[in-house]
Amino acid sequence: MSDPSVDLSVYCQSNTEDEAIYLFPDDFFAFQGHFPSHPILPGFITIGVVEHALGLMTKKSIRLDLVKKAKFKKSILPNDVVLVKIISQKWDRDRMTARIHVSTDGDLAADLSLSLLNSLV
């Protein structure tokens, strides 16, 4: 996430061990410059949201290490309900490898494969 002062917990509506739901209103900071006439959630913010969601779901302090794959298939717009779902995850000591789907309105918005580190180790 580019701005650590942004508390994404405010936008998280709920979370379980394998999914989290977010809602970003019109005035969410990331929509202001991307793009003013047609605001969409930037891909790097989507990845930051996934990193946040994985921390909530795993109850671990994690940080992004590597984006192995990122396919963005649908724009996330203001006021879209965003579902972040763990498709698979594997821990190897302090490293988590995960495949995550991000969807809105039942449609896949992003398919991500990430490597994350347990930052408390």
C-alpha positions in Angstrom: 0.0 0.0 0.0 1.5 3.3 -1.0 0.2 5.4 2.0 0.6 3.6 5.3 -1.5 6.3 7.0 -4.6 5.1 5.2 -6.5 2.8 7.5 -8.2 0.2 5.2 -10.0 -1.3 8.2 -12.5 1.6 7.9 -13.6 0.3 4.5 -13.7 -3.4 5.5 -17.3 -4.4 6.0 -16.6 -8.0 7.2 -14.0 -10.7 7.2 -13.8 -14.5 7.8 -10.9 -16.9 7.5 -11.0 -17.0 3.7 -12.8 -13.8 2.5 -13.2 -10.1 3.3 -15.6 -7.5 2.0 -14.7 -3.9 1.3 -16.7 -0.8 0.2 -14.9 2.3 -1.1 -17.1 5.4 -1.3 -16.9 8.2 -3.9 -14.5 10.2 -1.7 -12.0 7.4 -1.2 -8.6 9.0 -1.9 -7.5 6.6 -4.7 -10.4 7.7 -6.9 -9.4 11.4 -6.9 -6.6 11.1 -9.5 -7.5 7.8 -11.3 -9.3 9.1 -13.3 -11.2 12.3 -12.4 -13.8 11.9 -15.1 -14.1 8.1 -14.7 -12.8 7.0 -11.3 -11.6 3.4 -10.9 -9.6 1.8 -8.2 -5.9 1.6 -9.3 -4.4 -1.8 -9.5 -1.7 -1.1 -7.0 -4.4 -0.1 -4.5 -6.3 -3.3 -5.2 -3.1 -5.2 -4.4 -2.7 -3.2 -1.1 -6.3 -4.0 -0.2 -5.6 -7.7 -0.8 -2.5 -7.5 1.4 -4.6 -5.9 4.2 -7.4 -8.5 3.8 -4.9 -11.4 4.0 -3.5 -9.9 7.2 -7.1 -9.8 8.7 -7.9 -13.3 7.4 -4.7 -15.0 8.6 -4.5 -12.9 11.8 -0.9 -12.3 11.1 1.2 -9.2 10.5 2.2 -9.7 6.8 3.8 -7.7 4.1 3.9 -8.1 0.4 7.1 -9.6 -0.9 6.3 -10.4 -4.6 3.5 -10.1 -7.1 3.9 -13.4 -9.0 0.8 -12.8 -11.3 -1.7 -10.0 -11.5 -4.6 -10.1 -14.0 -7.0 -7.2 -13.8 -10.2 -8.1 -15.6 -12.8 -5.6 -14.5 -12.7 -2.1 -13.1 -13.6 -1.5 -9.5 -15.7 1.6 -9.3 -16.8 3.9 -6.4 -19.4 2.2 -4.1 -18.8 -1.3 -5.6 -18.9 -4.0 -3.0 -15.5 -5.7 -3.3 -15.0 -9.4 -2.3 -11.5 -10.6 -1.6 -11.3 -14.4 -1.4 -8.4 -16.7 -0.8 -8.5 -19.5 -3.4 -5.4 -21.2 -2.1 -2.6 -20.5 0.4 0.5 -22.3 1.4 2.9 -21.4 4.3 6.6 -22.3 4.2 8.0 -21.1 7.5 7.6 -17.3 7.4 6.5 -17.0 3.7 2.9 -17.3 2.4 2.1 -18.0 -1.2 -1.5 -17.2 -2.0 -3.9 -17.1 -5.0 -6.6 -14.6 -4.5 -9.7 -13.6 -6.4 -11.1 -10.1 -6.2 -14.6 -9.7 -7.4 -17.4 -7.2 -7.6 -21.1 -7.8 -8.5 -20.2 -11.5 -8.9 -17.7 -10.8 -11.6 -14.0 -11.5 -11.3 -12.1 -8.2 -11.1 -8.6 -9.5 -10.4 -6.8 -12.8 -10.2 -3.6 -12.5 -8.1 -0.8 -14.8 -7.1 1.3 -13.2 -4.3 4.1 -14.0 -2.0 3.9 -12.4 1.4 6.2 -12.5 4.5 5.2 -12.7 8.1 6.7 -9.4 9.2 6.9 -10.5 12.9 9.5 -13.2 12.2 
